[in-house]
Amino acid sequence: MPGNAAKAENQDRKRRTLTAFLKEEAAAKGFDLCRITRPDAIPHAPARLNAFLSAGCHGTMDWLAETAERRSDPRVLWGEVRSIALFAMNYGPDEDPRDILGKRNRGAISVYAQNRDYHDVVKGRLKEIATRFAARAGGDVKVFVDTAPVMEKPLAEKAGLGWQGKHTNLVSREFGSWLFLGSLFTTADLDFDAPEDDHCGSCRACLDACPTGAFPAPYQIDARRCISYLTIEHKGRIQPELRPLIGNRIYGCDDCLSACPWNKFARSASEMKLKAREDLKEPELAFLLTLDDAAFRSFFSGSPVKRIGRDRFIRNVLIAAGNSGEEGLIAACKALARDTSATVRGMAVWALSRLVGPEELAAFAGECEPETDEEVVLEWEMAGVSR
């Protein structure tokens, strides 16, 4: 069947050409890696996701359960998809993010949030690639960067970008733990890359580095004990027993990522928008405690920190203040104990209970207006003051 053979050869040539074009575009737009996998590459994802959800390890992230079916199978998300390209952009820091943890008068912000919101940077580049690729391929494309229920890390492993380490994050032999991910779904046929093997071996550095014990077992995480979840996703009251373990981490945590031995091959980010702003590397807690809503929005303009809002952020800073032992922060904490936000008032009470003696705390309580919010009253009671 000469005609069929010629047709197959043309299809193979087109697939190879489109694959090469996509990877060349990725490199031209600043991506460090681009690999491709099939839509049915993660057959074990539904069972693993359901086990995670059934155990309640997602905490208050209800959207994970609501989108579980689409999240665990790309073909449910988009039935026409034939190829999935995964893109990675390095955001490696210039120094060890754990160095700041001993500076108790400073706030530790996760490396990924120390400059522009990576969603904007990565998605903007992906849209440019998608436009050029669609014009060349003639099919439909969709791009995602945390904007849809896509299990990017398992897909990235199957595409060969790296492997999911024991801390559940992606690890690369070239870039360590510091990679932002994005995906392009397409109806075009592309060449698939080989998956990456797991290279963790017997190492458990990431597991042992977690200050709150958020890993019940290798390759498993309980978000309810994860500092990144507690300081970013969790909107409610943070459990008192976890607060001292948070230290001065005010937005996210990089401990498990930083501990990975594969970071010895990592390199600093080349994309300037992903390099840390000087004023976000080691911000002073004293300054952060003064931020009202307008000042918070201005200071964190363009940063992912802004999305959690001023009140939740100040809650985190007050935990750091309570852990600091810095008497110079007492006045700011007292001012915030009168804040309009109950979330802020409650955490200010806890911070004060760690910074001043019981007599001074009781005297200050007598100067405050009667408290009506139950959670704030509970904080006073825990501090040994009846309200």
Rosetta blueprint (number, residue, H / E / L):
1 M L
2 P H
3 G H
4 N H
5 A H
6 A H
7 K H
8 A H
9 E H
10 N H
11 Q H
12 D H
13 R H
14 K H
15 R H
16 R H
17 T H
18 L H
19 T H
20 A H
21 F H
22 L H
23 K H
24 E H
25 E H
26 A H
27 A H
28 A H
29 K L
30 G L
31 F L
32 D L
33 L E
34 C E
35 R E
36 I E
37 T E
38 R L
39 P L
40 D L
41 A L
42 I L
43 P L
44 H L
45 A H
46 P H
47 A H
48 R H
49 L H
50 N H
51 A H
52 F H
53 L H
54 S H
55 A L
56 G L
57 C L
58 H L
59 G L
60 T L
61 M L
62 D H
63 W H
64 L H
65 A H
66 E H
67 T L
68 A H
69 E H
70 R H
71 R H
72 S H
73 D L
74 P H
75 R H
76 V H
77 L H
78 W L
79 G L
80 E L
81 V L
82 R L
83 S E
84 I E
85 A E
86 L E
87 F E
88 A E
89 M E
90 N E
91 Y L
92 G L
93 P L
94 D L
95 E L
96 D L
97 P H
98 R H
99 D H
100 I H
101 L H
102 G H
103 K L
104 R L
105 N L
106 R E
107 G L
108 A E
109 I E
110 S L
111 V H
112 Y H
113 A H
114 Q L
115 N L
116 R L
117 D L
118 Y H
119 H H
120 D H
121 V H
122 V H
123 K H
124 G H
125 R H
126 L H
127 K H
128 E H
129 I H
130 A H
131 T H
132 R H
133 F H
134 A H
135 A H
136 R H
137 A H
138 G L
139 G L
140 D L
141 V E
142 K E
143 V E
144 F E
145 V L
146 D L
147 T L
148 A L
149 P L
150 V L
151 M L
152 E H
153 K H
154 P H
155 L H
156 A H
157 E H
158 K H
159 A H
160 G L
161 L L
162 G L
163 W E
164 Q E
165 G L
166 K L
167 H L
168 T L
169 N L
170 L E
171 V E
172 S E
173 R L
174 E L
175 F L
176 G E
177 S L
178 W L
179 L E
180 F E
181 L E
182 G E
183 S E
184 L E
185 F E
186 T E
187 T L
188 A L
189 D L
190 L L
191 D L
192 F L
193 D L
194 A L
195 P L
196 E L
197 D L
198 D L
199 H L
200 C L
201 G L
202 S L
203 C L
204 R L
205 A H
206 C H
207 L H
208 D H
209 A H
210 C L
211 P L
212 T L
213 G L
214 A L
215 F L
216 P L
217 A E
218 P L
219 Y L
220 Q E
221 I L
222 D L
223 A H
224 R H
225 R H
226 C L
227 I H
228 S H
229 Y H
230 L H
231 T H
232 I H
233 E H
234 H L
235 K L
236 G L
237 R L
238 I L
239 Q L
240 P L
241 E L
242 L L
243 R H
244 P H
245 L H
246 I H
247 G L
248 N L
249 R E
250 I E
251 Y E
252 G L
253 C L
254 D L
255 D H
256 C H
257 L H
258 S H
259 A L
260 C L
261 P H
262 W H
263 N H
264 K H
265 F H
266 A L
267 R L
268 S L
269 A L
270 S L
271 E L
272 M H
273 K H
274 L H
275 K L
276 A L
277 R L
278 E H
279 D H
280 L H
281 K H
282 E L
283 P L
284 E E
285 L H
286 A H
287 F H
288 L H
289 L L
290 T L
291 L L
292 D L
293 D H
294 A H
295 A H
296 F H
297 R H
298 S H
299 F H
300 F L
301 S L
302 G L
303 S L
304 P H
305 V H
306 K H
307 R H
308 I H
309 G L
310 R H
311 D H
312 R H
313 F H
314 I H
315 R H
316 N H
317 V H
318 L H
319 I H
320 A H
321 A H
322 G H
323 N H
324 S H
325 G L
326 E L
327 E H
328 G H
329 L H
330 I H
331 A H
332 A H
333 C H
334 K H
335 A H
336 L H
337 A L
338 R L
339 D L
340 T L
341 S L
342 A H
343 T H
344 V H
345 R H
346 G H
347 M H
348 A H
349 V H
350 W H
351 A H
352 L H
353 S H
354 R H
355 L H
356 V L
357 G L
358 P H
359 E H
360 E H
361 L H
362 A H
363 A H
364 F H
365 A H
366 G H
367 E H
368 C L
369 E L
370 P L
371 E L
372 T L
373 D L
374 E H
375 E H
376 V H
377 V H
378 L H
379 E H
380 W H
381 E H
382 M H
383 A L
384 G L
385 V L
386 S L
387 R L
